[in-house]
Each structure stands twice: as C-alpha cells, then as structure tokens.
Amino acid sequence: MLEKCCAFTGHRPQKFPWGYNEADARCIALKKALTTEITKLVDAGYTDFFSGMAEGTDTWAALAVLALKKENPALKLHCVLPCEGQADEWSASARELYFSILEQADEVVYVSRKYSKSCMLKRNRYLVDHTTCLLAVYNGEWRGGTAMTVRYARKLNRAVHIIDPISCAVM
C-alpha cells in the first residue's frame, strides 16, 4: 500500500437520473464536484490515484486526474482493471475514451485476465488494499459494488470521502 494514494469508486451511468446524458446540468455539477475533491486531495499531498475504469464515476475521476496532471506531472494514474475485455460491450465512443485513458495511465493492472463472477469484487478490493483513501460517488443504497467497496474501505479504516450524486454534497 502506498501512502497518499486514493482510489475511486462510484456508480455507473444507469444509476444516475440522467443516465448517459453527460450534457445534463446535474452530471456537469457532479463532475465538477469530483474534480474539486480530487484537487483538495492533491493539495493535501495525494499523488497516486487508482481508478477501476468502469463507465461513469471511475472514468470521470480518471479524466480529472489526467487533466490535473498536465499542471502537476508528479501525479500518477493507476488503472486497475477487473479483466481483459472490460469494455467489450460498451459503445464505440465509450471504448475509445477507455483506451485513450489507458494509453495515458502511468500503470495498468489486470486483477484477472479472464472474466469471472468475482473479478469485479477482486478489482474493488485491490483498489482499497493499495490505497489510504477512497473517494466515492455513492447514493447510499445498501446493494452493489460501490456499497460493498465503501463498507470494505471503512472496515480497513481507510479515509472515506463520499459525494452524494444528486446534491453533490461531500460527506
């Protein structure tokens, strides 16, 4: 585990009221809140950021890190993938963005080469196990990968910052 490392977790687009419409004002506000929180972490000395590279939150957070890295080359983006072919079923534009981010990442880690029922859970645990902080876009529901990742981070006494996806309030 590296000091001053932060992992991202959060919902995929279908969990948000605006779905895949990133032009929606609520989506724009959430992305801004995410960038603001990442900037605060950078100001607090965080240099390494870990993204699971799912659509939605993970991708937006990775893009925010890459944008900040232009002014602060010391920042590092680690992309932790559940398996090869993670983006195979995504739209062409989502796949293009995914591979563009992977090309710019400082590290790409596969927790599993082949898809399995447990590869997403393994990826989420890897994120928490290798960082000291978790930044989550989380609506508070009990079920799902984001919920399990937040609970796991708390169990391991990681710092957990939660952005409410609707109000953009940080808890």
N, C-alpha and C positions, 0 to 999 in steps of 0.2 A: 504494500500500500504506500502510495506517495503522499507526502504532506502537501497541503494546499492544492488538493485535487478535488474537482467537483464533477459529479455525474448528473445527467439529466434523465427525467422520466416524465411521462405525461400522456395525455390521451391522443388518439388518432383522430383524423378529421370527422369521422362519422359520429363521434361522441359529442361534438360541438353543435350548437343550434344552427350554425351557418354551414356546417358540412365542409365541402371542399371549396367554398366560395371565399377565397382569401382577400377579395376586394371588400368584403363585408366590414363595416366600421368596427365591429366587435373583435374580429380577427386581427385587424390592424392594431387595435388597442392592446390585445393580448401579446402580440409580437413585440410591441414597444415595451410593455411591462417586463417581458422576458429579457430583452436586451438591457433594460435598466438594471435588473437584478444581476445579470452576468457582469455588467460594468462595475457594480458595487463589489462583487466578489473579486474582480481583477484589482480594484482599488484596495481591497483588503489583503492582497498578496497572492491570490489564487492564480496559477499559471497553466495548470493542466485541466482540460475539460474532456469528459467522456460522454459520447452520445451512442445510444443503441441503434440509431439511424432508422427508426420506424417513421412512417409518414406522420406529419403533424408536428407535435412538440419537439421531438428529437431532431428533426430536420431543421426546424426554425432555430433551435438553440445552436446547432452546428453552424448554420449560416451566420448567426450573430457572432459566434467566436471567430469565424473566418474574417468577418468584417472588422472586428476589433484587432485582429492580428495584423492587419495592414498598418496600423499605427503602433502596435506593440508586438514586434516579431518574437518576443520571448514566450508568447502564448503558444500552447500546443493543443491540437485537437486529436483525440484518440477516438476512432470509430470502432465500436465493439459490436460485431455482427453475430446474430444467432446461428446463421448457417449461410452457405453459398446459395445464391438464388433467392435471397430475401425479397428482392424487388421484382421477381419474375412476373408476378400477376398485376403489377402496378401499371398505371397509364404510361404512355411513352414519355410524356413530359415529366412525370414523377421519377421515372427511371433515369432520364437524362440528368435531372437535378441530383439524384442519389449518386450516380457515378462521378459527376462533377465534384461533389463534396469529397468522395473517397479519394479522388486524384489529388486534392489539396490537403488532405489529412496528413498529420505527422506520423500516424500509426493506424493500421487497420488490423484488428484482431478478429479471428473467427473462433467462437467458443465451440463450434461443431462444424464439420464440413457438410454433413447431410442434415436435412430437416428431420426432426423428431418431435414428439409431443412435448418434450421437456426443454428443447433448445432455447425457447424464449425465456423461460424461467432461469436457465443457466446463464443466459446473457444478462438478465436483470441482476442476478446475484453477483456476477462478475463486476458489474458497474459499481455496486455498493462495496464489495470486498476490496476494490482497488482505489477507493476514494475516501475522503474525510467528510464530504458534504454531499447532500442530494438536493437538487433544485427540481421541484415537481410542479407541473401544471395539473392540478388534481381537483376534481369536483366533489370529493368526499364520499363517493359511493364505496361500499364495502368490497364488492367483487371486482376482479380484473387485475391485469398485470401492474398497472400503476398503483393500485391499492396495496397489492402484495409487496411491491418494491418499497413503498413508503413504510409499511409495517416492518419489513426486514431491516431497513436503514435505522429505524427507531430502536429495534431490538439490539442492534450493534452499536447503539449510542452515537450514531453519526449526526452531524448537524443537518437538520431538515428544514428547508425553506419551501413553503407551498404558495403558489399563485392560484387564486381562485379564477377559473377560466371565464366567468361571467363578469364579476365585479373588478377583476384584476388586482384585488387586494392581496397583499402579501402577509402570510401568517408564519 
